[in-house]
Every structure is written in C-alpha cells, then in structure tokens.
Amino acid sequence: MTQQGESVSFDRAAGFYDATRGQSSQVSAAQTEVLRAALRDVSEPTLEIGVGTGRIALPLAAAGRRLVGVDLSAGMLTALRAKSPAALPLVQADATRLPFHDDVFGAAVLAHVLHLVSDWRAVVAELTRVVRPGGVLLATRGSAGGDLLREITRRARAAAGWTLPPGRLDNLTALDTQIRSAGGTVTLLPPVPTDRSSTAEQALSAIETNIMSWTWDVAEGARLAAAREVRDWVTETYGDPETVVIAPAPIQWRRYQLPG
C-alpha cells in the first residue's frame, strides 16, 4: 500500500499496463502528430517523466524526436526496454528529484503523472529547473472517459473512503494557474479522439480487480464493497451494467510555454 507522502510506483502494473491503458494504433498516431506539432520549433532533447512502457515516448522517438525517459518503476522501464532496447535513454528516478543539471532539456512531457506524485509543485519546480527558459511542457491527465465513468469513479471512491492524498493533483487547472502566475502561457492542443468504448461493468470490474492506481490504497474488503454499491446504483439508474455503454472521450493535452 502506498503511504501518504510517497509517489506511486507502477511496478505492480508493469505486466498489465498496456493491456488496460493501451491505445489503438490510430489514436496513438493522432496523438503523436499533435505532440510533434506542439514541439516543432522547440529545441531538443525532450524529457518524459512517468515514461512507463513508452506509450508516448516510443512513437515520438520513432517520429524523430530525441527523448530521455524517467520513471519511478523499474518494472515499467524493464517493459519499455523489452519493446525497444535502444530507442531512448532511460533513468529510474522520482520526478520530485530529477538527476539532471539545470537547463538540459528543451521540453518535457508529463502524461497521467501529477495525480501520482508526492508533491506536484516539487515536480513542476524540477521541470522548470531542467527545462530551459522559454521551453515547453506538454501535459495531460488523459481521457476523462465521459460523465458516467467519472460518476462511477466518484461514487466508488466515496464509498471506499478514498480521497486524493495531499500533494497530488488530479485536475490541471491548478497547474494552468501556476504557470500563468509565473509569466508563462497555456494553450489547449487539438483534442485527440479516442475510439474504444467500454461498459459500466468493465469500469466496475477494473475497481474490483484492483488495476486502478487509486484502489491500491484501499483495503480489499472496502474496495469490493464499494464496487458492489456502485454496481447497484448503475443497475437501478441505467440497467444492466453489462449493456450500459461508456462512450469514448477525447484526450486533451495542454502546452505550457515557460517564461524566457
């Protein structure tokens, strides 16, 4: 179980991460093109924190971008190396303490990261240290998954008694504010459409089988009871969870231009 004040390692997820978080080749290609365009006039190299199994970094590297990847999880880095042993340099480190000199990178990428770290402000401070003045941060919290998925997650967390630990950030609007207050700018990039719908039952099963990172902090009994409670709510409100479709939602990236 993750202790308060720790960043979350995805070691336990290395074997199932791509199967449960992966994207189709079409979505991956569309996302890569959006990121390439956002980095077109930005100096290299680019740092990705929380590089994981390389879902973002490997396509960007294949498209010609020079990257360095950082992740807290040795297991995730092993999975990335198994896919492509020499695609990019990899470093195991916590994003709150990056092992790089100042002003090394032209840009940094952070996807699905700030809700997992011990202190998101420390991560941003580290990124603005290692990224050159006037550089770029590209960040996303990923796809929101639509209103129903958000409500299932909200209800399950409440039923399990889980709240976001202090220091983590689940909504990037606070990062928007911080970057703007420091003299930077924030631009929403074109949304990346996704193409995989799911069902309410799949969302509930993900909670029951403990593949969602927030459930790792919850005792098994509380987790299963929460899933049962929300399954009852879905059934009463919408019908059989097996047939209740959660439509795909787009992935929204932000481009932060740091002050020069």
C-alpha positions in Angstrom: 0.0 0.0 0.0 1.2 3.5 -0.8 2.0 5.6 2.2 1.0 9.3 2.4 3.7 11.5 1.1 5.1 8.9 -1.4 5.0 8.9 -5.1 3.2 5.9 -6.6 5.3 3.2 -8.3 3.6 1.2 -11.1 5.8 -1.9 -10.5 2.7 -4.0 -9.9 1.1 -2.7 -13.1 4.0 -3.4 -15.5 2.5 -6.8 -16.6 -0.9 -5.4 -17.4 -0.4 -1.7 -18.1 -0.5 -1.8 -21.9 -3.5 -4.2 -21.9 -5.5 -1.9 -19.7 -4.3 1.5 -20.7 -3.2 1.0 -24.3 -4.4 2.9 -27.3 -5.2 1.8 -30.8 -2.6 2.5 -33.5 -4.9 5.1 -35.0 -5.2 7.0 -31.7 -1.5 6.7 -31.0 -0.6 8.1 -34.4 -3.1 11.0 -34.0 -1.7 11.8 -30.5 1.9 11.6 -31.8 1.1 14.1 -34.5 -0.5 16.6 -32.1 2.6 16.4 -29.8 5.0 16.6 -32.8 3.3 19.8 -33.9 3.4 21.3 -30.5 7.2 20.6 -30.3 8.0 21.6 -33.9 10.0 24.7 -33.1 11.2 23.5 -29.6 14.9 22.6 -29.0 15.9 19.1 -28.1 16.2 16.8 -26.2 12.7 16.2 -24.6 12.3 14.7 -21.2 9.3 12.5 -20.4 8.6 11.9 -16.7 6.5 8.9 -15.9 7.6 7.4 -19.2 6.2 4.0 -18.2 6.1 1.4 -21.0 6.7 4.1 -23.7 3.2 4.6 -25.0 4.0 8.2 -25.8 7.8 8.2 -25.9 8.3 5.4 -28.4 6.1 6.8 -31.1 7.7 10.2 -30.6 11.2 8.8 -30.8 10.2 6.8 -34.0 9.0 10.1 -35.4 12.4 11.6 -34.9 12.2 13.3 -31.6 15.2 12.9 -29.3 13.9 11.9 -25.8 15.1 10.8 -22.4 12.6 8.8 -20.2 12.3 8.8 -16.4 10.1 6.6 -14.3 10.0 5.6 -10.6 9.1 2.0 -11.5 11.9 -0.4 -12.5 9.3 -2.8 -13.8 7.8 -0.3 -16.2 11.2 0.6 -17.5 12.0 -3.1 -18.0 8.8 -3.5 -20.0 9.8 -0.5 -22.2 13.3 -1.9 -22.8 11.8 -5.2 -23.8 9.8 -3.4 -26.5 12.7 -1.3 -27.8 16.1 -1.7 -26.0 17.8 1.3 -27.6 15.0 3.7 -28.5 15.9 6.3 -25.8 18.0 6.7 -22.7 16.1 5.7 -19.5 16.6 6.7 -15.9 14.9 5.3 -12.8 14.1 8.3 -10.6 11.4 10.1 -8.7 10.1 13.2 -10.6 10.4 15.3 -7.4 14.2 14.8 -7.5 15.3 14.7 -11.1 19.0 13.6 -11.6 19.8 16.3 -14.3 21.6 19.6 -14.4 19.8 22.8 -14.9 18.6 23.8 -18.4 19.3 20.5 -20.1 16.1 20.0 -22.0 14.1 22.0 -24.5 10.8 20.4 -23.4 9.2 17.9 -21.1 6.2 15.6 -21.4 4.0 14.5 -18.5 1.0 12.3 -19.0 -1.0 10.8 -16.2 1.6 11.8 -13.7 0.7 14.6 -11.3 -2.1 12.7 -9.5 0.5 10.0 -8.6 3.4 12.1 -7.2 4.1 13.0 -3.6 4.3 16.8 -4.3 3.2 18.1 -7.7 4.6 21.5 -7.1 8.0 20.0 -6.5 7.7 18.1 -9.8 6.8 21.4 -11.6 9.8 23.1 -9.9 12.1 20.4 -11.0 10.8 20.5 -14.6 11.2 24.3 -14.8 14.7 23.8 -13.5 15.8 21.2 -16.0 13.9 22.7 -19.0 15.5 25.8 -20.5 13.9 29.2 -20.0 11.3 29.6 -22.7 10.9 25.9 -23.1 7.7 23.9 -23.2 5.8 21.4 -21.0 3.2 19.2 -22.6 0.8 17.7 -20.1 -2.4 15.7 -20.0 -4.5 13.9 -17.4 -5.6 11.7 -20.2 -9.2 11.0 -21.3 -11.8 11.8 -18.8 -13.8 8.8 -20.0 -17.2 10.6 -20.1 -19.6 11.7 -17.4 -20.7 8.2 -16.4 -17.2 6.9 -15.9 -16.4 10.0 -13.8 -19.5 9.4 -11.7 -18.8 5.7 -11.2 -15.3 6.6 -10.1 -16.5 9.4 -7.8 -19.1 7.1 -6.1 -16.7 4.3 -5.7 -14.1 6.5 -4.1 -16.6 7.9 -1.7 -18.0 4.5 -0.8 -14.4 3.2 -0.2 -13.5 6.3 1.8 -10.7 7.2 -0.5 -9.6 10.8 -1.1 -6.7 12.2 -3.1 -3.7 12.4 -0.8 -2.2 15.8 -0.1 0.4 16.8 -2.7 -1.2 15.1 -5.7 -3.0 16.9 -8.5 -6.0 15.4 -10.3 -7.1 18.5 -12.3 -4.6 20.5 -14.3 -6.4 23.8 -13.8 -4.2 24.5 -10.8 -1.1 23.9 -13.0 -2.6 26.4 -15.5 -2.8 29.0 -12.8 0.7 28.4 -11.5 2.3 28.6 -15.0 0.4 31.8 -15.8 1.3 33.4 -12.5 4.9 32.7 -13.3 4.6 34.5 -16.6 4.1 31.5 -18.9 1.2 30.8 -21.2 -1.2 27.9 -21.5 -2.6 26.6 -24.8 -5.1 23.7 -25.2 -4.0 21.5 -28.1 -6.4 19.9 -30.5 -8.3 17.1 -28.7 -7.3 13.6 -29.7 -10.4 11.5 -30.4 -10.4 8.0 -28.9 -12.1 5.0 -30.4 -12.7 2.4 -27.7 -16.0 2.4 -25.9 -16.4 0.4 -22.7 -19.2 -0.7 -20.4 -20.1 0.2 -16.9 -19.4 -3.4 -16.0 -15.8 -3.1 -17.3 -15.3 0.0 -15.2 -16.6 -1.7 -12.1 -14.5 -4.8 -12.8 -11.4 -2.6 -13.0 -12.1 -1.5 -9.5 -12.8 -5.0 -8.2 -9.7 -6.4 -9.8 -7.5 -3.7 -8.3 -6.0 -2.4 -11.6 -6.7 1.3 -11.0 -4.0 3.1 -9.1 -6.3 4.7 -6.6 -7.6 1.3 -5.5 -4.1 0.2 -4.4 -4.6 2.4 -1.4 -7.9 0.7 -0.4 -8.3 -2.5 1.7 -9.8 -5.3 -0.3 -13.0 -5.5 1.6 -13.7 -1.8 1.3 -12.8 -1.9 -2.4 -15.2 -4.8 -3.2 -18.0 -3.3 -1.1 -17.6 0.0 -2.9 -17.9 -1.8 -6.3 -21.0 -3.6 -5.2 -22.6 -0.4 -4.0 -21.9 1.4 -7.3 -23.0 -1.6 -9.3 -26.3 -1.5 -7.5 -26.6 2.2 -8.3 -25.8 1.7 -12.0 -28.4 -1.1 -12.2 -31.1 0.9 -10.6 -30.3 4.1 -12.6 -29.3 2.7 -16.1 -30.0 -1.0 -16.2 -27.7 -4.0 -16.6 -24.1 -2.7 -16.3 -23.0 -5.2 -19.0 -25.1 -3.3 -21.5 -24.5 0.3 -20.3 -22.1 1.8 -22.7 -19.5 4.4 -21.7 -18.7 6.4 -24.8 -15.0 7.2 -25.6 -13.9 10.6 -24.7 -11.0 12.6 -26.3 -7.6 13.1 -24.8 -6.8 16.7 -24.0 -3.2 17.9 -24.0 -2.0 21.3 -22.7 1.0 23.2 -24.0 2.7 25.3 -21.3 5.2 27.8 -22.6 7.6 28.7 -19.8 8.8 32.3 -19.3 12.0 33.1 -21.1 
